[in-house]
Structures are given as structure tokens and as C-alpha cells.
Amino acid sequence: MDSAVQGIPGGVIESDEGWAVRFLTPELLEYRLGRVACLVNVEYSTERHASHIYATESASMLAPRLREHLIQAATFFRGNYVVV
């Protein structure tokens, strides 16, 4: 069963699975899963004209589906975002 993901007021993207993503700054995302939170770096690539979301730097046993969740959330962001 696919989870429902939606944007909510205040710029937060959340899922009915209990995770949420929001920008703290243009270069930094906060990912939350229940009581677990981690910061994820975002960097704009002038070569590719896209912002890269560095999920691999923040992956851990506490957030094993981080990359998948960020890919889902990125569809709600304005602009061109690539999860790497």
C-alpha cells in the first residue's frame, strides 16, 4: 500500500506513515520520523541546474527509508531537486 504524502501549511511535506520534511534554509532540510530527526544537506549544481539532496550522508539505522521518503517529498518542492 502506498503512503499518502501531502504538503501542509508552513512548507512542511508529511506522510501518513509519520515522517515529515521541511526546509530550514535553502541548503538544509529537516527530516523527522516520529521522535527521530536528522538534517540533510542540499547543494545547487550549476552544471546540472538542479539542487542535490544528499540523502546518503544522513542515512542511518534510525531512518532506513530516508532516501525513499526524500524522493517522495521532492516532488512537492519548487524547482529541480535530485536525491543523491
MARTI-844623 format. One line per 4 residues: number of its first residue (from 1); their letters; for each residue x, y, z of C-alpha. Coordinates in pm, whole numbers, padded with zeros to 5 digits. Example, Ala and Ser with C-alpha at 12.3 -4.5 7.8 and 13.67 -1.06 7.14 Angstrom:
BEGIN
1	AS	01230 -00450 00780  01367 -00106 00714
# end
This chain:
BEGIN
1	MDSA	00000 00000 00000  00137 00341 -00099  00152 00611 00163  -00025 00941 00120
5	VQGI	00213 01236 00106  00096 01595 00115  00215 01950 00156  00072 02130 00457
9	PGGV	00076 02498 00555  00413 02624 00672  00608 02446 00398  00607 02100 00556
13	IESD	00571 01784 00350  00429 01498 00555  00320 01140 00511  00055 00932 00678
17	EGWA	00344 00696 00767  00459 00951 01026  00753 01120 00851  00786 01485 00756
21	VRFL	01035 01704 00569  01081 02081 00580  01339 02332 00468  01523 02509 00749
25	TPEL	01728 02709 00496  01766 02671 00118  02070 02448 00189  01931 02243 00478
29	LEYR	01634 02010 00521  01499 01863 00841  01367 01506 00817  01155 01371 01102
33	LGRV	01030 01021 01162  00841 01004 01489  01086 01120 01756  01391 01081 01529
37	ACLV	01516 01386 01337  01814 01445 01111  01948 01725 00897  02004 01677 00525
41	NVEY	02232 01894 00310  02111 02049 -00016  02350 02197 -00270  02274 02363 -00602
45	STER	02467 02226 -00900  02522 02490 -01168  02635 02218 -01410  02311 02025 -01383
49	HASH	02081 02316 -01299  01941 02117 -01009  01958 02109 -00633  02112 01789 -00498
53	IYAT	01969 01647 -00177  02241 01442 -00009  02043 01157 00147  02339 00920 00165
57	ESAS	02519 01148 00410  02230 01128 00657  02119 00766 00621  02123 00557 00935
61	MLAP	01953 00266 01104  01720 00517 01269  01589 00632 00930  01634 00337 00693
65	RLRE	01390 00469 00429  01527 00825 00430  01620 00826 00061  01281 00690 -00047
69	HLIQ	01097 00945 00167  01307 01235 00035  01234 01128 -00324  00862 01136 -00243
73	AATF	00888 01474 -00070  01098 01629 -00351  00801 01606 -00588  00640 01882 -00378
77	FRGN	00942 02117 -00384  00952 02407 -00628  01243 02370 -00867  01455 02082 -00985
81	YVVV	01565 01853 -00699  01762 01530 -00727  01814 01296 -00433  02166 01153 -00436
# end
